Amino acid sequence: MKPIHANQATPSRELSTTRRTAKIRQTLVVVLVLNLCVATAKLVYGLISGSLSMTADGLHSLMDSSANIVGLIGMSIAARPPDPSHPYGHRRFETITALAIAMALVLAVFQILQEAWRRWQTGAVPEVTVYSFAVMGVTLVINIGVTLWERRRARELRSSILGADAKHTASDVLVSLSVIGGLAGVRLGYPVLDLLLGVAIAAVIAWVAWTIMRDAALTLSDVAAVPVEVVERAARAVPGVRGVHNIRTRGGEGLVWVDLHIQVDPHLRVEEAHDIASAVAARVEEELGQPADVTVHVEPAIERHLRPTRGYRPWR
């Protein structure tokens, strides 16, 4: 029997995708403005006072801003509809943009380590005043608010861009706390703490970059997106389905592609088999709880075809 593509692509789905894109862009714009304000405050005062840790933190925040700009560009491309050269759409560009954000973080690490080496050679001591703590305190509060809000939006919109950027911003919170500790150490007469914390900040940023690249690599390499058992359970719940096998999934946050084979009564009319396949596609998408492009292949339920479900298991 000819495979039946039971994709639930409807005008409402397209409208939902458009709204999702608009909300992601709105979130990135708000975060961009806040990151620019935070980066400016840290960099200006860090350069004036000569604090390596504060300057490093400012560069980190500036990378956040550049990542937001890259994210906006990436979303513009990812939101394009399918075309002859990209029949599956442009969603992969969202993941590619996350990789670009990670590369920006790697660049920041090199800049910080280079400055740390220069400071070690010259033995310069930063100037710490009450304004240093004031700047870091205000920016810390802003970073915490942005991190919590962006992380919530990433979960709501299932966006890898917002997820990567939220990790980026979250690292700012840890970095800022470290900077405050370094400033306190300098104030107490231990200027080497500023240098050591600058290197520690670089290590934190490098770890964040690695996690983003790891998650993006899993998505781009088509690792299984959901457990096989979830798809099988949803398909078997549809009346008329006698067997399920060859389940495959790929994709990531925002859209999952699912392929599966089902067995039905061989005496059914094509229209009846199609209705069952459509019901399976709808049930699978409902079970996943996010947009899914489901392709259902219908086969006659001959006894030798009724074999156990087989598929790829996710390992992430």
C-alpha positions in Angstrom: 0.0 0.0 0.0 1.3 3.4 -0.8 2.7 5.4 2.2 0.3 8.0 3.5 1.8 11.3 4.6 -0.5 12.4 7.4 1.1 15.7 8.3 -1.2 18.0 10.2 0.0 21.1 8.3 -2.9 23.5 8.6 -3.4 27.3 8.4 -3.6 27.3 12.2 -0.2 25.6 12.4 1.3 28.2 10.1 -0.2 30.9 12.2 1.2 29.3 15.3 4.6 29.1 13.7 4.4 32.8 12.7 3.5 33.8 16.3 6.3 31.7 17.7 8.8 33.4 15.5 7.5 36.9 16.4 7.6 36.1 20.1 11.2 34.8 19.8 12.3 37.9 18.0 10.5 40.1 20.6 12.4 38.3 23.4 15.7 38.7 21.7 15.2 42.4 21.1 14.4 43.0 24.8 17.4 40.9 25.9 19.6 42.7 23.4 18.8 46.2 24.8 19.3 45.0 28.4 22.6 43.3 27.5 23.9 46.4 25.8 23.2 48.5 28.9 24.9 46.0 31.2 27.9 45.6 28.9 28.4 49.3 28.6 28.3 49.8 32.3 30.8 47.0 33.0 33.2 47.9 30.2 33.3 51.6 30.9 33.9 51.3 34.6 36.2 48.2 34.2 38.5 50.1 31.8 38.5 53.2 34.0 39.3 51.3 37.2 41.6 48.8 35.5 39.7 45.8 36.8 40.4 42.7 34.7 37.6 40.7 36.1 35.1 43.5 35.5 36.4 44.2 32.0 36.2 40.4 31.2 32.6 40.4 32.5 31.9 43.4 30.3 33.3 41.6 27.3 31.1 38.6 28.2 28.0 40.8 28.3 29.1 42.3 25.0 29.2 38.8 23.5 25.7 38.3 24.8 24.6 41.4 22.8 26.3 40.1 19.6 24.7 36.7 20.2 21.3 38.4 20.3 22.0 40.1 17.0 23.1 36.8 15.5 20.0 35.2 16.9 17.7 37.8 15.2 19.4 37.2 11.9 19.2 33.4 12.4 15.5 33.6 13.2 14.8 35.6 10.1 16.2 32.8 8.0 14.8 29.9 10.1 11.3 31.4 9.8 11.2 31.1 6.0 8.7 28.6 4.6 9.8 25.5 2.8 11.0 26.0 -0.8 12.3 23.7 -3.6 15.9 23.9 -2.3 14.8 23.4 1.4 11.7 21.1 1.3 11.9 20.5 5.0 12.0 24.2 5.8 14.8 26.3 7.3 14.5 25.3 11.0 18.1 24.0 11.0 19.3 27.6 10.8 18.0 28.1 14.3 20.5 25.4 15.5 23.3 26.8 13.3 22.7 30.2 15.0 23.1 28.6 18.4 26.6 27.4 17.2 27.4 30.9 16.1 26.6 32.1 19.7 29.0 29.4 21.0 31.7 30.7 18.7 31.2 34.2 20.0 31.8 32.8 23.5 35.0 31.1 22.5 36.2 34.4 21.1 35.5 36.0 24.5 37.5 33.4 26.2 40.6 34.1 24.1 40.2 37.9 24.7 40.0 37.4 28.5 43.0 35.0 28.6 45.1 37.4 26.5 44.3 40.2 28.9 45.1 38.0 31.9 48.5 37.2 30.5 49.2 40.9 29.9 48.2 41.7 33.4 50.4 39.0 34.8 53.4 40.4 32.9 52.8 44.0 34.0 51.6 43.4 37.5 49.0 46.2 37.3 46.6 46.6 40.2 42.9 47.6 39.6 41.3 50.5 41.4 38.3 49.4 43.5 35.7 51.9 44.9 32.2 51.7 46.2 31.0 52.5 42.6 32.6 49.3 41.4 30.3 47.3 43.7 27.3 49.4 42.8 27.8 48.8 39.0 28.2 45.1 39.6 25.2 44.9 41.9 22.8 46.6 39.5 24.0 44.5 36.5 23.7 41.3 38.6 20.1 42.0 39.3 19.4 42.7 35.7 21.2 39.5 34.6 19.2 37.3 37.0 15.9 38.8 35.8 16.9 38.3 32.1 18.0 34.7 32.7 14.8 33.6 34.4 12.6 35.3 31.9 14.5 34.1 28.8 14.7 30.5 30.2 10.9 30.5 30.7 10.4 31.8 27.2 12.7 29.2 25.7 10.6 26.4 27.4 7.3 28.0 26.3 8.4 28.5 22.7 10.7 25.4 22.4 13.4 27.6 20.9 17.1 26.4 20.8 18.2 30.0 20.1 16.5 31.2 23.3 17.8 28.2 25.2 21.4 28.8 24.1 21.1 32.5 24.8 19.6 31.8 28.3 22.6 29.7 29.1 24.8 32.5 27.8 23.1 35.0 30.1 23.0 32.6 33.1 26.8 32.4 32.9 26.8 36.1 33.3 25.2 35.7 36.8 28.0 33.4 37.9 30.6 35.6 36.4 29.3 38.7 38.0 29.3 37.0 41.4 32.9 36.0 40.9 33.8 39.6 39.9 32.2 40.9 43.1 34.3 38.5 45.0 37.4 39.5 43.1 36.7 43.2 43.8 36.3 42.4 47.5 39.7 40.6 47.4 41.4 43.6 45.8 39.9 45.9 48.4 41.2 43.7 51.2 44.7 43.8 49.7 44.8 40.7 47.5 44.9 42.0 43.9 45.9 38.5 42.6 42.3 37.5 43.1 41.2 39.7 40.3 43.5 38.0 37.9 42.6 34.5 39.1 38.9 35.2 38.9 39.4 36.6 35.4 40.8 33.2 34.4 38.0 31.4 36.2 35.5 33.4 34.3 37.1 32.3 31.1 36.7 28.7 32.2 33.0 29.2 32.9 32.4 30.8 29.5 34.3 27.9 27.8 32.1 25.4 29.5 28.9 27.2 28.4 30.2 27.3 24.8 30.9 23.5 25.0 27.3 22.7 26.2 25.8 24.8 23.4 28.0 23.1 20.7 27.2 19.7 22.1 23.4 20.2 22.0 23.6 21.7 18.5 25.7 18.8 17.3 23.2 16.3 18.5 20.4 18.0 16.7 22.3 18.4 13.4 23.4 14.8 13.5 19.8 13.7 13.6 19.9 12.1 17.1 16.5 10.5 18.0 14.4 13.4 19.3 11.9 11.4 21.4 11.8 7.8 22.9 10.4 5.2 20.5 8.0 4.0 23.2 6.2 7.4 23.3 5.4 7.3 19.6 4.4 3.6 19.8 2.1 4.2 22.7 0.3 7.0 20.9 0.0 5.1 17.6 -1.4 1.9 19.3 -4.0 4.0 21.1 -5.7 4.7 17.8 -8.6 2.3 16.9 -7.8 0.2 13.8 -4.0 0.0 14.4 -2.9 -3.6 14.7 0.9 -3.1 14.7 3.6 -0.4 14.8 7.2 -0.7 13.7 10.1 1.2 12.1 9.7 4.3 14.2 12.2 7.1 13.5 12.4 10.6 14.9 14.7 13.6 14.4 14.7 17.3 14.8 14.8 19.4 18.0 13.0 22.0 20.0 10.2 23.7 18.0 9.6 20.9 15.4 10.1 17.1 15.4 10.0 14.8 12.3 8.5 11.4 12.9 8.3 8.4 10.5 6.5 5.2 11.4 4.9 2.2 9.9 1.5 0.9 11.0 -0.4 -2.3 10.1 -4.2 -2.2 9.5 -6.9 -4.5 8.3 -5.9 -5.5 4.7 -9.6 -5.4 3.7 -10.0 -1.7 4.5 -10.7 0.8 1.8 -7.9 3.3 1.0 -10.0 6.1 2.4 -10.5 4.2 5.7 -6.8 3.5 6.0 -6.0 7.1 5.3 -8.4 8.2 8.1 -6.6 5.9 10.6 -3.2 7.2 9.4 -4.4 10.8 9.9 -5.7 9.9 13.4 -2.3 8.4 14.2 -0.4 11.5 13.1 -2.7 13.7 15.2 -2.4 11.5 18.2 1.4 11.3 18.0 1.7 15.1 17.7 -0.6 15.5 20.7 1.5 13.0 22.7 4.7 14.9 21.9 3.2 18.2 23.0 4.9 20.2 20.3 4.6 20.7 16.5 5.5 17.5 14.7 5.7 16.5 11.0 4.4 12.9 11.1 4.7 10.6 8.1 2.6 7.4 8.5 3.3 4.4 6.2 0.3 2.0 6.1 0.8 -1.7 5.6 -1.7 -4.7 5.5 -1.8 -6.5 8.8 -0.5 -9.9 7.5 0.5 -12.2 10.4 4.2 -12.2 9.4 4.3 -8.4 9.5 3.2 -8.2 13.1 6.6 -7.9 14.6 7.8 -6.0 17.7 8.4 -2.3 17.5 11.9 -1.3 16.3 13.5 2.1 16.2 16.3 4.3 17.4 16.6 5.1 21.0 17.8 8.6 22.0 21.0 8.7 24.0 21.1 12.3 25.1 
